[in-house]
Amino acid sequence: MALTEVDGVLVIRSNLVEAMVAHARADHPDEACGIIAGPEGSDRPERHIPMLNAERSPTFYRFDSGEQLKVWRAMDDADEVPVVIYHSHTATEAYPSRTDISFASEPGAHYVLISTRDPGAHELRSYRIVDGVVTEEPVDVVQSYKFAHTSVADVPDK
């Protein structure tokens, strides 16, 4: 597994970051997981969909297969794609594990990891994972997709 330099950036609204972090905090000490869907071809995260970690584990996540089928069908019906696939790490940094890399199956998605190891703060990082190659990318947190942005570090824990 190689870490390469980044070409892109994940631009995401602060309310979506807050929703992912809140989900990660709520499921702690187990890993949380979910997606943010967006219009096909847009690379714009729009709709937060928290999902069930079928493993109920502090060290591993897996989407429930029945729930995943329903979510992917609903996205297809709405002409959406999984723009962001996220999960939390409860005791380690926000970096993809070998298992995370081997299960990455959406080459167009941003893989966001949220570390909840520090109860007073969170670490959020984004990656592209294609054919086992991990590329970290900057995260640009915006209030609106039409206006100025803020840093991911400026989004508070709730």
VMD Tcl script that draws the C-alpha trace (Angstrom):
set ca {
  {0.00 0.00 0.00}
  {1.40 3.34 -1.03}
  {0.48 6.85 0.05}
  {0.65 9.27 -2.85}
  {0.42 13.02 -3.19}
  {-3.01 14.51 -3.67}
  {-4.54 15.96 -6.81}
  {-8.01 16.81 -5.49}
  {-9.82 18.11 -2.48}
  {-12.99 17.13 -0.66}
  {-15.30 20.14 -0.45}
  {-18.01 19.46 2.13}
  {-20.54 21.53 4.08}
  {-19.93 21.96 7.80}
  {-23.35 20.50 8.71}
  {-22.37 17.23 6.98}
  {-19.06 17.12 8.86}
  {-20.96 17.76 12.10}
  {-23.39 14.92 11.27}
  {-20.55 12.44 10.63}
  {-18.74 13.45 13.82}
  {-21.96 13.24 15.87}
  {-22.64 9.75 14.46}
  {-19.08 8.66 15.29}
  {-19.41 10.02 18.84}
  {-22.83 8.39 19.33}
  {-21.61 4.93 18.27}
  {-18.33 5.13 20.24}
  {-16.80 2.81 21.48}
  {-17.88 0.91 18.33}
  {-16.92 2.16 14.88}
  {-19.62 4.14 13.11}
  {-20.13 4.04 9.35}
  {-22.23 5.62 6.66}
  {-22.22 7.54 3.43}
  {-22.99 10.94 2.04}
  {-24.78 10.70 -1.28}
  {-24.63 13.31 -3.99}
  {-25.82 13.86 -7.54}
  {-24.20 11.52 -10.02}
  {-21.24 13.18 -11.71}
  {-21.09 16.14 -9.32}
  {-18.57 15.07 -6.61}
  {-20.77 17.16 -4.27}
  {-21.80 15.54 -0.96}
  {-25.44 16.38 -0.20}
  {-27.35 13.74 1.79}
  {-26.04 12.15 5.01}
  {-27.02 8.50 5.45}
  {-25.83 6.98 8.74}
  {-25.69 3.21 8.49}
  {-25.50 0.29 10.87}
  {-22.12 -1.23 11.61}
  {-23.12 -4.88 11.26}
  {-19.95 -5.92 13.15}
  {-20.72 -3.79 16.25}
  {-16.96 -3.68 16.79}
  {-14.51 -1.08 18.10}
  {-11.94 -2.21 15.50}
  {-13.87 -3.10 12.33}
  {-16.89 -1.95 10.37}
  {-19.08 -3.57 7.75}
  {-22.29 -2.23 6.24}
  {-25.31 -4.43 6.89}
  {-25.84 -6.09 3.49}
  {-29.63 -5.64 3.48}
  {-29.39 -1.99 4.47}
  {-26.63 -1.40 1.92}
  {-28.74 -2.88 -0.86}
  {-31.67 -0.60 0.05}
  {-29.45 2.49 0.26}
  {-27.70 1.80 -3.06}
  {-31.05 1.14 -4.79}
  {-32.47 4.39 -3.40}
  {-29.38 6.25 -4.65}
  {-29.79 4.67 -8.09}
  {-33.45 5.75 -8.16}
  {-32.43 9.31 -7.22}
  {-29.49 9.46 -9.69}
  {-27.09 9.67 -6.76}
  {-23.76 8.06 -5.94}
  {-21.82 7.56 -2.70}
  {-19.66 10.70 -2.81}
  {-18.32 10.07 0.72}
  {-17.96 6.74 2.50}
  {-17.04 7.31 6.11}
  {-16.27 5.39 9.26}
  {-14.65 6.05 12.58}
  {-11.58 4.73 14.30}
  {-12.09 4.58 18.05}
  {-8.53 4.13 19.32}
  {-6.24 5.00 16.41}
  {-5.54 7.88 14.06}
  {-7.79 8.65 11.10}
  {-5.77 6.63 8.60}
  {-7.07 3.64 6.59}
  {-6.10 0.22 7.89}
  {-5.09 -2.62 5.59}
  {-8.63 -3.96 5.95}
  {-10.11 -0.56 5.03}
  {-7.92 -0.48 1.93}
  {-8.77 -4.03 0.87}
  {-12.54 -3.39 1.20}
  {-12.51 -0.02 -0.65}
  {-14.70 -0.74 -3.66}
  {-15.91 2.69 -4.82}
  {-13.02 4.28 -6.75}
  {-14.89 7.57 -7.19}
  {-15.67 8.02 -3.49}
  {-13.89 10.08 -0.87}
  {-13.09 7.79 2.08}
  {-13.41 9.88 5.24}
  {-12.07 8.63 8.55}
  {-12.94 10.19 11.88}
  {-10.87 9.34 14.94}
  {-12.79 9.47 18.22}
  {-9.83 8.35 20.37}
  {-9.69 11.77 22.06}
  {-12.96 12.46 23.93}
  {-12.43 16.23 23.67}
  {-11.64 16.50 19.97}
  {-11.89 14.64 16.69}
  {-9.51 14.05 13.82}
  {-11.06 13.95 10.35}
  {-9.11 13.07 7.19}
  {-10.10 12.17 3.64}
  {-8.55 9.75 1.17}
  {-9.02 8.36 -2.29}
  {-8.41 4.61 -2.36}
  {-8.05 3.06 -5.81}
  {-6.53 -0.36 -6.48}
  {-4.84 -0.39 -3.06}
  {-3.26 3.04 -3.53}
  {-4.11 5.51 -0.76}
  {-4.08 9.22 -1.62}
  {-4.74 11.69 1.18}
  {-6.57 14.83 0.12}
  {-7.28 18.15 1.83}
  {-10.73 18.73 3.30}
  {-12.31 22.11 2.60}
  {-15.24 22.67 4.97}
  {-17.69 25.28 3.70}
  {-20.87 26.77 5.11}
  {-22.50 26.58 1.69}
  {-21.26 25.37 -1.66}
  {-21.73 28.98 -2.87}
  {-19.87 30.90 -0.16}
  {-16.60 31.17 1.74}
  {-15.01 28.24 3.49}
  {-13.50 27.40 6.83}
  {-10.92 24.86 7.90}
  {-11.91 21.36 9.05}
  {-10.22 22.28 12.35}
  {-12.83 25.02 12.85}
  {-15.76 22.57 12.97}
  {-16.47 21.92 16.66}
  {-17.33 18.67 18.36}
  {-20.93 18.68 19.55}
}
mol new
graphics top color blue
foreach p $ca { graphics top sphere $p radius 0.5 }
foreach p [lrange $ca 0 end-1] q [lrange $ca 1 end] { graphics top cylinder $p $q radius 0.2 }
display resetview
